[in-house]
Amino acid sequence: MPLKLSLKPGEKFVLNGAVVQNGDRRGTLILQNKASVLREKDIMQQAEVTTPSRRIYFPVMMMYLDESSAQQYYDEFVLRLSEFMAVIENPSVLADCVGISKHVLAREYYKGLMLARKLMEYEDERLANVAAGLPKSVSAG
């Protein structure tokens, strides 16, 4: 089944490890066979790996983009997922963690990435709630 990508002007994406950029107009790209494709918004740089959920997302992304080197990222993924699961009590989030693991084991890395995005949303929401509960200024009294 072909994959149809509708691209914004100047939008970048990775196709089988190569960074590709759309021209100055909207465009459509149709991939007729299996390929590793990530849009710019789904690509994470090493410097952005700053939270536990992002430490899960990054190695899965690397396995997806470079399947021939997947084993070198797998151990990091297992470690980070285990650490995350050890401190989470939410059954829905734990189920997503199990789902990510199943997808990675089945080499369905893109599906694992989409579930890992849910972990990042969950974590971002929790961190925003913590920040909202902090006083605007703390007196050194």
Summary of the structure (lengths in Angstrom):
residues: 141
radius of gyration: 17.9
end to end distance: 65.6
largest distance: 66.3
contacts: 355
relative contact order: 0.12
helix: 57%
strand: 15%
